[in-house]
Amino acid sequence: MKTALVTLTLSDTDLALKTADGEEIFARQAGSCLLSPAVGDKVLVYAAGEDAFVLAVLVRAEESRTPEVAVPGASSLKISARDELELSGKTMRFRAGKLAMLTDVLAQSASAVTLHAKSVVETIAEKISSTRTLTVKAEHRSATIEKTDTVSAGTLVQKVEGVALQNSEITLINAKQDVRVDGERISLG
């Protein structure tokens, strides 16, 4: 075993190295070396015959890229813990062609949430929302309620710029005090 400096990355796992005595060798990142070596890193190398492997990154180069943890040659990776698994960082990014989350309970807590999506589909058996203020802005809105739509409000204000149309088999209006209808023309019957 010897130490060497990474002089060139030939692929995700193949590296060109230079040892302390000036020998130039080619080595492959070992499966157990999870920190991907970068140019300028000081590494531990094992060589036997024509095979050479980088076993570990000993010292990171100061100007090196962001450290990458990867299993050489792996097409998938599983990280598991019996009780708890924690990932933490000031900023976290997830990049995937598809992201699936399967859980019995999901708890989210944030001071702000922003969602940008081309399409959102929700299938929910029961949804309860509690907000102090709810603002919805849409170009078009369509709601289909198959059974009952109930609105309970301290004050209900509806403002329609164009035409307001209500069709029903029976319409009941009940007021404890006043019913006022105001317009240039009022037609009944």
C-alpha positions in Angstrom: 0.0 0.0 0.0 1.2 3.5 -0.7 -0.1 7.1 -0.9 -0.6 9.0 -4.2 -2.1 12.2 -5.6 -5.0 12.1 -8.0 -3.8 13.8 -11.2 -6.7 13.0 -13.5 -10.2 11.4 -13.4 -10.6 9.2 -16.4 -14.2 8.1 -15.6 -16.5 7.9 -12.6 -14.2 5.2 -11.1 -10.9 5.2 -13.1 -8.1 7.5 -12.0 -4.6 8.5 -12.9 -2.3 8.8 -9.9 1.2 10.0 -9.1 3.0 8.4 -6.1 5.4 10.2 -3.8 8.4 8.7 -5.7 7.1 10.0 -9.0 5.5 6.7 -10.3 2.4 7.2 -12.4 -0.2 4.5 -12.1 -3.8 3.9 -13.1 -6.3 2.8 -10.4 -9.9 2.1 -9.9 -12.0 3.4 -7.0 -12.6 0.5 -4.6 -16.2 -0.4 -3.8 -15.6 0.4 -0.2 -14.2 3.9 -1.0 -17.5 5.8 -0.8 -16.0 9.3 -1.0 -15.3 9.8 -4.8 -11.7 10.9 -5.3 -11.1 14.2 -7.1 -8.0 15.7 -8.8 -5.5 16.9 -6.1 -6.8 14.5 -3.4 -4.2 12.4 -1.5 -5.4 8.8 -1.6 -4.4 5.4 -0.2 -3.7 2.9 -3.0 -3.4 -0.9 -3.0 -1.6 -2.4 -6.0 -1.2 -6.1 -6.8 0.1 -7.0 -10.3 -1.9 -5.1 -12.9 -4.7 -4.2 -10.5 -4.6 -1.1 -8.4 -7.4 0.3 -6.2 -8.0 3.5 -4.4 -9.0 2.4 -0.9 -9.6 5.7 0.7 -9.3 9.5 0.3 -6.9 10.6 3.0 -6.8 14.4 2.4 -9.1 16.4 0.2 -7.6 19.0 -2.1 -8.5 22.6 -1.0 -9.8 23.5 -4.5 -11.6 20.2 -4.9 -15.2 20.0 -6.1 -18.0 19.4 -3.6 -17.4 16.0 -2.0 -19.5 13.2 -3.6 -20.4 10.0 -1.8 -21.0 7.2 -4.3 -20.7 3.4 -4.6 -18.5 2.7 -7.6 -20.4 0.8 -10.3 -23.7 0.6 -8.3 -26.9 1.1 -10.3 -28.9 1.5 -7.1 -28.2 2.2 -3.5 -30.1 1.5 -0.3 -29.5 3.1 3.1 -31.4 1.7 6.0 -31.6 1.9 9.8 -33.6 -0.1 12.2 -34.9 2.8 14.2 -34.0 6.3 12.8 -32.2 7.7 9.8 -31.4 11.4 9.8 -30.1 13.6 7.0 -29.4 17.2 7.8 -28.0 20.2 6.1 -28.6 23.9 5.7 -29.8 23.2 2.2 -30.9 19.9 0.8 -31.7 19.0 -2.8 -33.3 15.9 -4.2 -32.9 15.2 -7.9 -34.7 12.3 -9.5 -36.6 11.3 -12.6 -39.2 9.9 -10.2 -39.6 10.3 -6.5 -41.8 8.0 -4.5 -42.5 8.4 -0.8 -44.1 5.6 1.0 -44.9 6.1 4.7 -47.6 5.4 7.3 -47.4 8.9 8.7 -46.0 12.1 7.1 -45.4 15.2 9.2 -44.3 18.4 7.5 -43.3 21.5 9.4 -42.0 24.7 7.6 -42.2 28.4 7.9 -42.9 28.6 4.1 -43.7 26.0 1.4 -43.5 26.8 -2.3 -44.8 24.3 -4.9 -44.2 24.8 -8.6 -45.8 22.0 -10.8 -47.3 21.6 -14.2 -50.0 19.3 -12.8 -51.1 18.2 -9.3 -53.4 15.3 -8.8 -54.7 14.5 -5.2 -56.7 11.5 -4.2 -57.7 11.9 -0.5 -60.3 10.0 1.5 -60.7 12.8 4.0 -59.1 16.2 4.1 -59.3 18.7 7.0 -57.6 22.1 6.5 -57.3 24.8 9.1 -55.9 28.2 8.0 -56.1 31.7 9.2 -56.4 33.1 5.7 -57.0 31.2 2.4 -56.5 33.0 -0.9 -57.2 31.2 -4.2 -56.4 32.8 -7.6 -57.3 30.9 -10.7 -58.1 31.6 -14.4 -60.9 29.0 -14.3 -62.3 27.1 -11.4 -64.7 24.1 -11.6 -66.0 22.2 -8.6 -68.2 19.1 -8.7 -69.8 18.1 -5.4 -71.8 14.9 -5.7 -73.8 15.1 -2.5 -73.8 18.2 -0.2 -71.9 21.4 -0.3 -72.1 23.3 3.0 -70.7 26.8 3.7 -70.8 28.2 7.2 -69.5 31.8 7.5 -69.8 34.8 9.7 -70.3 37.0 6.6 -70.5 35.7 3.0 -69.7 38.2 0.2 -69.8 37.3 -3.4 -68.8 39.7 -6.1 -69.3 38.8 -9.7 -68.0 41.1 -12.5 -70.2 39.6 -15.3 -73.2 37.3 -15.0 -74.1 35.3 -11.9 -76.3 32.3 -12.7 -77.9 29.9 -10.3 -80.0 26.9 -11.5 -81.8 24.6 -9.1 -85.0 22.6 -8.8 -85.9 24.4 -5.6 -84.3 27.5 -4.2 -85.0 28.7 -0.6 -83.9 32.1 0.8 -84.5 32.5 4.5 -83.6 35.7 6.4 -84.3 36.6 10.0 -84.7 40.3 9.2 -84.3 41.7 5.7 -84.2 40.5 2.1 -83.1 43.2 -0.3 -83.0 42.9 -4.0 -81.7 46.0 -5.9 -81.3 46.4 -9.6 -82.4 48.5 -12.7 -84.7 45.7 -13.7 -86.1 42.9 -11.5 -88.0 40.1 -13.1 -89.8 37.4 -11.1 -91.9 34.5 -12.5 
